[in-house]
Amino acid sequence: MKHSTFLLFTLPSLSVMFLFIAIPIVSVFIQSLHIEHKQVIIVSENCDPFGCETTTSVDTEASAKLKEKAPLGKFNGFKTYSNRMHFAFDEIGEAWNSSDSFIAFVKKIYNYPLYRALSFTLTYTFVVTPFVLFLGFLVALGVNNLPKLLKGPTIFASLLPMIVTPLVGSLILFWMVDGDGVIGATLQKIFNDNSLSLKASPVLTWVMLMVYGIWHLMPFSFIVFYAGLQTVPHETIEAATIDGASKFQRTRHVVIPHLMPLAIFITLILLMDNFRVFEPIISFRAEAHATSISWLIWNHLRESAYPLYNAAGATSMITIFCVGILLLPVLIRTWRDFNEKNKG
Amino acid sequence: MNTKIENKLTPVRIIAFVFVALWLIVAMFPFIWTLWGSFKVQADFFSKADWANAIFGFHTEKQTGNFFTIDGYYGSWIEEEFWRAVINTSIVVFFTVLISLTFGTLGGYALARSTYRYAFWILMAGLIFRAMPHMTLVSGYLQPFFAWNVWGILPTTIIVLVAINQPFTLWMLHSFFLNIPKDLDESAMCDGCNRFQAFRYVIIPIMWPGVITTGLFSFLLAYNDFTVTSMLLSDENETMIPAIASFLGTVQEEGKVMYAVAAVVSATAPLFFLVMFFQRQIVSGLTAGAVKG
């Protein structure tokens, strides 16, 4: 295809991606380097026979002028990254010096929002992903063993948790585990403890969010593995059976190696999706015990009276950096494959 | 002979059967429970004393005279004006899907047919863009959108959703067009068509299966989005999902949780039918990317 035709065909697509994905990433970076202007304050002294009084007022005109001159705010360098909302370098140094044990140190660090959010996001990502892979594979094996008639309805039912909007899906579960909801109330009865609440305990909140994550994403890995199972070569299975391999051995040595590329694909998608976990935290109102990076950015933008663009920007850049690290192995691999293919 | 083996009931098969049955309960029960409960009053749906109340509607019968009530639906759709959100969602979803597919088919086709190295780089960039958490992008939109005075209106949200959707659409349609033999459009070009004519008269008539599959996923992305719509739309332009989220804030205190439950069921119903009618396409779409690697 000629360069010019290619450009014409791809122009709409490339320009929206450039305008609304590439440029925002750059602008987020610039945003993170600046800080809001301080209001210009006028201090005036009023003297009368009874003495002098100083009053302070905001000079709106001067503030507006300042804002017009530099709409992004004052240049702040990387200070936003190192403040206590983010990496909190000074505070960590202090915590290190003042803590007598490593655990005390870790507990202190956990109080800073970024570390809190990072620890949940990473735990969530690295717990949910393997569970989803493993359980999805088991369900796929199970469905593959079902009579043909049942397969269609099973797939239909399995798709629902994934298709349903994350916010809505997690709300549905949230209402059920509520102290008065069906699961919550039943659990209280089983443990004979009327104050048992999944929402009040940090550990149970984390578990609840992760169970939701597994429930939500398992259909995806199930469907992909199930499709992969249909392509396992029949001859190899038969040959293994003739050689005396048991069902387990056949699965272990024939089926799993065959599905390996799929597992890598699923892992990649799951890592990307789990890392941006956000909606369940809103639905479960879990922010007291669990926050994610996306939630942190949302909070910077939304919760305070003035959006903290610099804080949101810095958190976003840190997020992008983490995503880059997650993706790096895949990118290197693809690059190698591509080069080999071109050589061959 | 083969079928005989397949139908034999071995322990492994029984375990598999039980396991799948368990999963089905886990997958389906929350939806059935909420759907049924949405026609009850709050005292039944959140019944601490006895969960059976939610099934038989003990309090519902006491309060409304019937074990079945549509108060929640009336409250959310009419009183809280959920219908506005439904209209907004329809507009956003319709235009997002339409524009995504138009841009995506053109771009995906070109990427599938180009033999140059930059096509690969564009796809790689797409993969990286696909991985960006949407929240990071949204934090970059707010300042310029406020400055240009385009914040809060539907077209802005639509174009942003199109952009966020583009990497995935491109990948999917690219792999779909790779499956359409090159010879088709090339022979058309030998017969004197230019590239656009070949695309128009040869490719467009046969591309619909792939486009429909991709369209389903664009639909889901736009329909399910909360990050973009909650940050970029003003209150009167709110779509369904942020509307449900803001319901939670206002409704919970007033004892009107059932409004939110009804809204949640209303938002889930279209997806239910979508899966019912397009199950095959969704499954093939999920696996398309995977099987090609």
Interface residues (C-beta under 8 A of the other chain):
Chain A: M1 K2 H3 T5 F6 F9 T10 P12 S13 L14 V16 M17 L19 F20 I21 A22 I23 P24 I25 S27 V28 Q31 P71 L72 L135 L138 V139 L141 G142 V143 N145 L146 P147 G152 T154 I155 F156 A157 S158 L159 L160 P161 I163 V164 T165 P166 L167 V168 G169 L171 I172 L173 W175 M176 D178 G179 D180 G181 V182 A185 T186 Q188 W215 M218 P219 F220 I223 V224 A227 G228 T231 K247 P261 L262 F265 I266 M272 F275 R276 F278 E279 I282 S283 I293 S294 I297 W298 H300 L301 R302 P307 Y309 A312 G313 T315 S316 M317 T319 I320 V323 G324 L326 L327 V330 L331 T334 W335 F338
Chain B: N7 V12 R13 A16 F17 F19 V20 W23 L24 V26 A27 M28 P30 F31 W33 T34 F45 F46 S47 K48 W51 A54 T102 F103 G104 L106 G107 Y109 A110 L111 R113 S114 T115 Y116 A119 F120 I122 M124 A125 G126 L127 I128 F129 R130 A131 M132 P133 H134 M135 T136 L137 V138 S139 G140 Y141 L142 Q143 P144 A147 I159 V160 V162 A163 I164 Q166 P167 L170 R195 F196 F199 L220 Y223 N224 F226 T227 M231 I241 I244 A245 L248 V257 A260 V261 V264 A267 T268 L271 F272 L274 V275 M276 Q279 I282 V283 L286 T287 G289 A290 V291 G293
